[in-house]
């Protein structure tokens, strides 16, 4: 149940630490020199969202070549300070068709990052954050089942980023969450935790690794994670993270200084809910899927971003912890998703 939240928060913290902590350090980088901060409002409705690792590419364009005229108005961007709060909404739709299971997921959340303590033994000030989100999921079953037609998630998360120096940072998250069909309270509350390290030797490479405790509602209590992010130049970003792979390309910056990106990716996704099953018995339903996606995104640095995405989901499975219902294996289906972040 907590895997989506913990990984989303980890990536949020990792990306925010790329520029966010510098704003509170004694050697603060001027706003116009900071890289684009990224996502994410914690508590996405998905296990591993296709955009978690590059919700907003962390690249800062420069006036060169054909972009020189477009970027002549860059002074406006230089005057705008970075934001340390975020509001996000997204909608994910999988039609039932002949697959046997359709899903509609809606998520709304907010988060804020604030300066923390400046420990005497550390060169940099820490960054702390708190976020909250609510997710509604509707299920469209094409077979007889007592599984509920809808489910809900709500929770908070608490984040800490502590830079050790310019290259190394520690990231930790705690996430209490309620997840249920609204008919049972048994096992509906779960708490997860995450810790990890981020190493960024230069502006092109990032390495992240650590472990997640997923709580009692997961069949895998502890899961390691890791991977790297590579920026060959200002127009490309390659994310090689487990369990998400993604390649992003910026193809233009328009006259209003909006960055236009396209991307392709593949990964793993899912969620879990406490449910009331056959004969009124309490259980935990666990859903998982694999996906291949492509999308188009518009980013206005430190203001907003919006994204449209399409893809195909496969390897879908809905199973139950206490086996109160048989495992359901829906067929593959197409998926559509829209996101907005301010």
C-alpha positions in Angstrom: 0.0 0.0 0.0 2.8 2.4 0.9 5.1 1.7 -2.0 3.7 4.4 -4.2 3.9 7.0 -1.5 7.3 6.2 -0.3 8.9 6.1 -3.7 7.1 9.3 -4.8 8.2 11.2 -1.8 11.8 9.9 -2.2 12.0 11.1 -5.7 10.4 14.4 -4.7 13.0 14.9 -2.0 15.8 13.9 -4.3 14.8 16.4 -7.0 14.0 19.2 -4.6 17.4 18.8 -3.0 19.0 19.6 -6.3 18.2 23.2 -5.9 15.9 23.6 -2.8 18.5 23.4 0.0 20.8 25.9 -1.7 18.2 28.6 -1.1 18.7 28.3 2.7 22.5 27.9 2.7 25.0 30.6 3.4 26.3 30.3 -0.1 22.9 30.5 -1.7 22.7 30.4 -5.5 20.8 33.3 -7.0 17.3 32.3 -8.2 18.1 32.8 -11.9 21.0 30.3 -11.6 19.0 27.6 -9.9 17.9 24.5 -11.8 14.3 23.8 -12.3 12.8 22.1 -9.2 10.6 19.1 -9.8 7.7 17.3 -8.6 6.2 15.9 -6.7 3.3 16.2 -4.4 3.5 13.1 -2.3 0.8 10.4 -2.3 0.3 9.7 -5.9 -2.4 7.1 -6.6 0.0 4.9 -8.4 2.7 2.6 -7.3 5.4 4.0 -9.5 4.1 6.8 -11.6 5.7 7.2 -15.1 6.7 10.7 -14.2 8.0 10.3 -10.7 11.6 10.6 -11.6 11.4 13.6 -14.0 8.2 15.4 -13.1 9.9 18.6 -14.2 13.3 18.2 -16.0 16.0 19.7 -13.8 17.7 21.5 -16.7 18.3 25.2 -17.1 18.4 26.4 -20.7 21.0 28.9 -22.0 20.8 31.4 -24.9 22.5 29.6 -27.8 21.8 29.0 -31.4 18.3 29.4 -32.6 17.0 29.9 -29.0 18.9 33.2 -28.6 16.0 35.4 -29.6 13.5 33.4 -27.7 15.5 33.7 -24.5 16.1 37.4 -24.8 13.3 37.8 -22.2 15.1 35.7 -19.7 15.4 38.6 -17.2 11.8 37.9 -16.1 12.8 34.3 -15.2 15.8 35.6 -13.3 13.7 37.8 -11.0 11.2 35.0 -10.1 12.2 33.2 -6.9 11.9 29.4 -6.6 8.8 28.0 -5.0 8.8 25.7 -2.0 5.2 24.8 -2.1 3.3 22.7 -4.6 -0.3 21.8 -5.6 -0.9 18.9 -7.9 -3.8 17.0 -9.5 -3.9 14.1 -11.9 -6.4 11.8 -13.5 -5.6 8.3 -14.8 -8.1 6.4 -17.0 -8.0 2.7 -18.1 -11.2 1.7 -20.1 -12.7 -1.7 -19.3 -13.3 -2.7 -22.9 -12.6 -6.4 -23.2 -9.9 -6.4 -20.5 -12.3 -7.2 -17.7 -11.3 -4.3 -15.4 -11.5 -0.6 -16.0 -10.1 2.0 -13.6 -10.4 5.7 -13.1 -8.1 7.3 -10.5 -8.2 11.0 -9.4 -5.6 12.5 -7.1 -5.3 15.9 -5.4 -2.5 16.9 -3.1 -0.2 19.7 -1.8 3.2 19.9 -0.2 5.5 22.5 1.3 9.3 22.4 1.9 10.8 24.6 4.7 14.3 25.3 6.0 15.3 23.0 8.8 18.1 23.0 11.4 21.7 24.0 10.5 23.7 21.5 12.5 27.2 22.7 13.6 28.8 19.5 12.1 27.1 20.1 8.7 28.0 22.6 6.0 24.5 22.9 4.7 21.1 23.5 6.3 18.6 20.7 6.2 15.2 20.9 4.4 12.0 19.5 5.9 8.7 19.0 4.2 5.1 18.0 4.9 2.5 16.9 2.3 -1.0 15.5 2.1 -3.1 14.0 -0.7 -6.4 12.3 -1.3 -7.0 9.7 -4.0 -10.3 8.3 -5.3 -10.3 5.1 -7.5 -13.4 3.8 -9.3 -13.4 0.2 -10.6 -15.4 -1.0 -13.6 -15.7 -4.8 -13.4 -16.9 -6.9 -16.3 -17.5 -10.0 -14.2 -19.4 -11.0 -11.1 -17.4 -10.0 -8.0 -17.9 -8.6 -4.6 -14.9 -6.4 -4.9 -16.1 -2.8 -4.2 -16.8 -0.4 -7.0 -14.7 2.4 -5.4 -11.9 2.9 -3.0 -10.2 5.8 -1.2 -6.7 6.9 0.0 -5.7 9.7 2.3 -2.5 10.4 4.1 0.4 12.6 5.2 4.1 12.4 4.7 7.0 13.9 6.5 10.3 14.5 4.7 13.8 15.3 5.6 16.7 16.2 3.3 20.1 16.7 4.9 23.0 17.6 2.6 26.4 16.5 3.9 28.3 18.5 1.3 27.9 19.6 -2.3 27.8 16.0 -3.6 26.1 13.8 -0.9 22.6 14.2 0.6 20.5 12.0 3.0 16.8 11.7 2.3 14.2 10.2 4.7 10.4 9.9 4.7 7.7 8.7 7.1 4.2 8.1 5.7 1.1 7.4 7.7 -1.8 6.5 5.3 -5.4 5.4 5.4 -6.6 3.3 2.4 -9.9 1.5 2.3 -13.1 0.9 0.4 -15.0 2.8 3.1 -16.7 -0.3 4.5 -13.9 -1.7 6.8 -11.4 -0.2 9.2 -9.4 -3.3 9.7 -5.8 -2.9 8.4 -6.9 0.4 6.7 -4.1 2.4 8.4 -0.5 1.7 7.5 2.8 3.4 8.1 5.8 3.2 5.9 9.3 4.6 5.9 12.2 5.2 3.5 15.8 6.2 3.7 18.3 6.8 1.0 21.4 8.6 -0.2 21.9 10.8 -3.2 25.3 11.4 -4.9 25.7 14.1 -7.5 29.4 14.5 -8.5 28.5 17.1 -11.3 25.6 18.6 -13.2 25.4 15.6 -15.5 25.2 12.6 -13.2 23.1 11.6 -10.2 23.1 8.4 -8.3 20.4 7.4 -5.7 20.1 4.2 -3.6 18.5 3.1 -0.3 15.7 0.9 1.1 12.0 1.2 1.8 10.0 -0.4 4.6 6.6 -1.0 3.1 4.5 -1.7 6.1 2.4 -4.7 7.2 0.0 -4.5 4.2 2.7 -5.4 1.7 3.8 -9.0 0.9 7.3 -7.6 0.6 8.2 -5.8 3.8 11.5 -4.3 2.7 12.5 -3.4 -0.8 15.9 -1.9 -2.0 15.9 0.7 -4.7 18.5 2.5 -6.8 19.6 3.9 -10.1 21.1 6.9 -11.9 20.0 10.0 -13.7 22.0 11.3 -16.6 21.8 14.7 -18.3 23.9 14.5 -21.5 23.0 18.2 -22.3 20.3 20.7 -21.6 17.8 19.0 -24.0 18.0 15.4 -22.8 17.4 13.5 -19.5 17.8 9.8 -19.0 16.4 8.1 -15.9 17.6 4.6 -15.3 15.9 3.9 -12.0 14.5 0.7 -10.6 11.6 0.2 -11.2 11.2 3.1 -13.7 13.1 3.8 -16.9 12.4 7.0 -18.8 14.0 9.1 -21.6 13.0 12.8 -21.9 13.7 15.2 -24.7 13.2 19.0 -24.8 12.4 20.0 -28.3 11.8 23.7 -28.0 11.4 26.8 -25.8 8.6 29.1 -27.1 8.4 32.9 -27.0 6.7 32.7 -23.6 9.6 30.8 -22.1 7.7 27.6 -21.8 9.7 24.4 -22.2 8.1 21.7 -24.4 9.2 18.1 -23.6 8.3 14.7 -24.9 9.3 11.4 -23.3 8.9 7.6 -23.4 9.2 5.2 -20.4 8.3 1.9 -18.9 7.8 0.7 -15.3 5.8 -0.9 -12.6 2.6 0.5 -11.0 -0.1 -0.5 -8.5 -1.8 0.1 -5.2 -3.6 -1.6 -2.3 -6.7 -1.1 -0.2 -8.3 -2.6 2.9 -11.6 -4.1 1.7 -14.6 -6.0 2.9 -14.8 -9.3 0.9 -17.0 -12.3 0.8 -19.2 -13.1 3.8 -18.2 -9.7 5.3 -14.6 -10.8 5.9 -11.9 -8.1 6.0 -9.0 -8.4 3.6 -6.4 -6.4 1.7 -6.7 -6.1 -2.1 -3.4 -5.6 -3.9 -3.2 -4.5 -7.6 -0.2 -4.4 -9.8 0.5 -3.7 -13.5 3.4 -3.0 -15.9 3.2 -0.1 -18.4 4.8 1.4 -21.5 4.0 5.1 -21.8 4.7 8.2 -23.9 3.8 11.8 -23.1 4.0 15.5 -23.9 4.7 18.1 -21.2 4.8 21.9 -21.0 6.9 23.4 -18.2 7.0 27.1 -17.1 9.8 27.1 -14.6 8.7 28.0 -11.0 5.1 28.5 -12.2 3.4 25.4 -13.5 3.6 22.3 -15.6 0.9 20.2 -17.5 1.2 16.8 -19.1 -0.8 14.5 -21.3 0.2 10.8 -21.4 -0.9 7.7 -23.2 0.3 4.1 -22.9 -0.4 0.4 -22.6 -0.7 -1.5 -19.3 -0.1 -5.3 -19.1 0.7 -8.0 -16.6 -2.2 -6.8 -14.5 -3.2 -8.7 -11.4 -5.6 -8.2 -8.5 -4.9 -10.5 -5.5 -6.1 -10.7 -2.0 -4.0 -11.2 1.1 -6.3 -13.7 2.9 -7.5 -15.3 -0.4 -11.1 -14.4 0.4 -11.5 -14.0 -3.4 -9.7 -15.7 -6.3 -6.9 -13.8 -8.0 -8.1 -11.7 -10.9 -5.9 -11.3 -14.0 -7.3 -8.6 -16.3 -6.1 -8.4 -19.9 -3.9 -5.6 -21.1 -5.5 -2.2 -21.9 -4.7 1.3 -23.1 -4.3 4.0 -20.6 -4.7 7.8 -20.7 -3.4 10.3 -18.0 -3.5 14.0 -17.5 -1.5 16.0 -14.9 -1.4 19.5 -13.7 1.0 21.1 -11.2 1.2 24.6 -9.8 
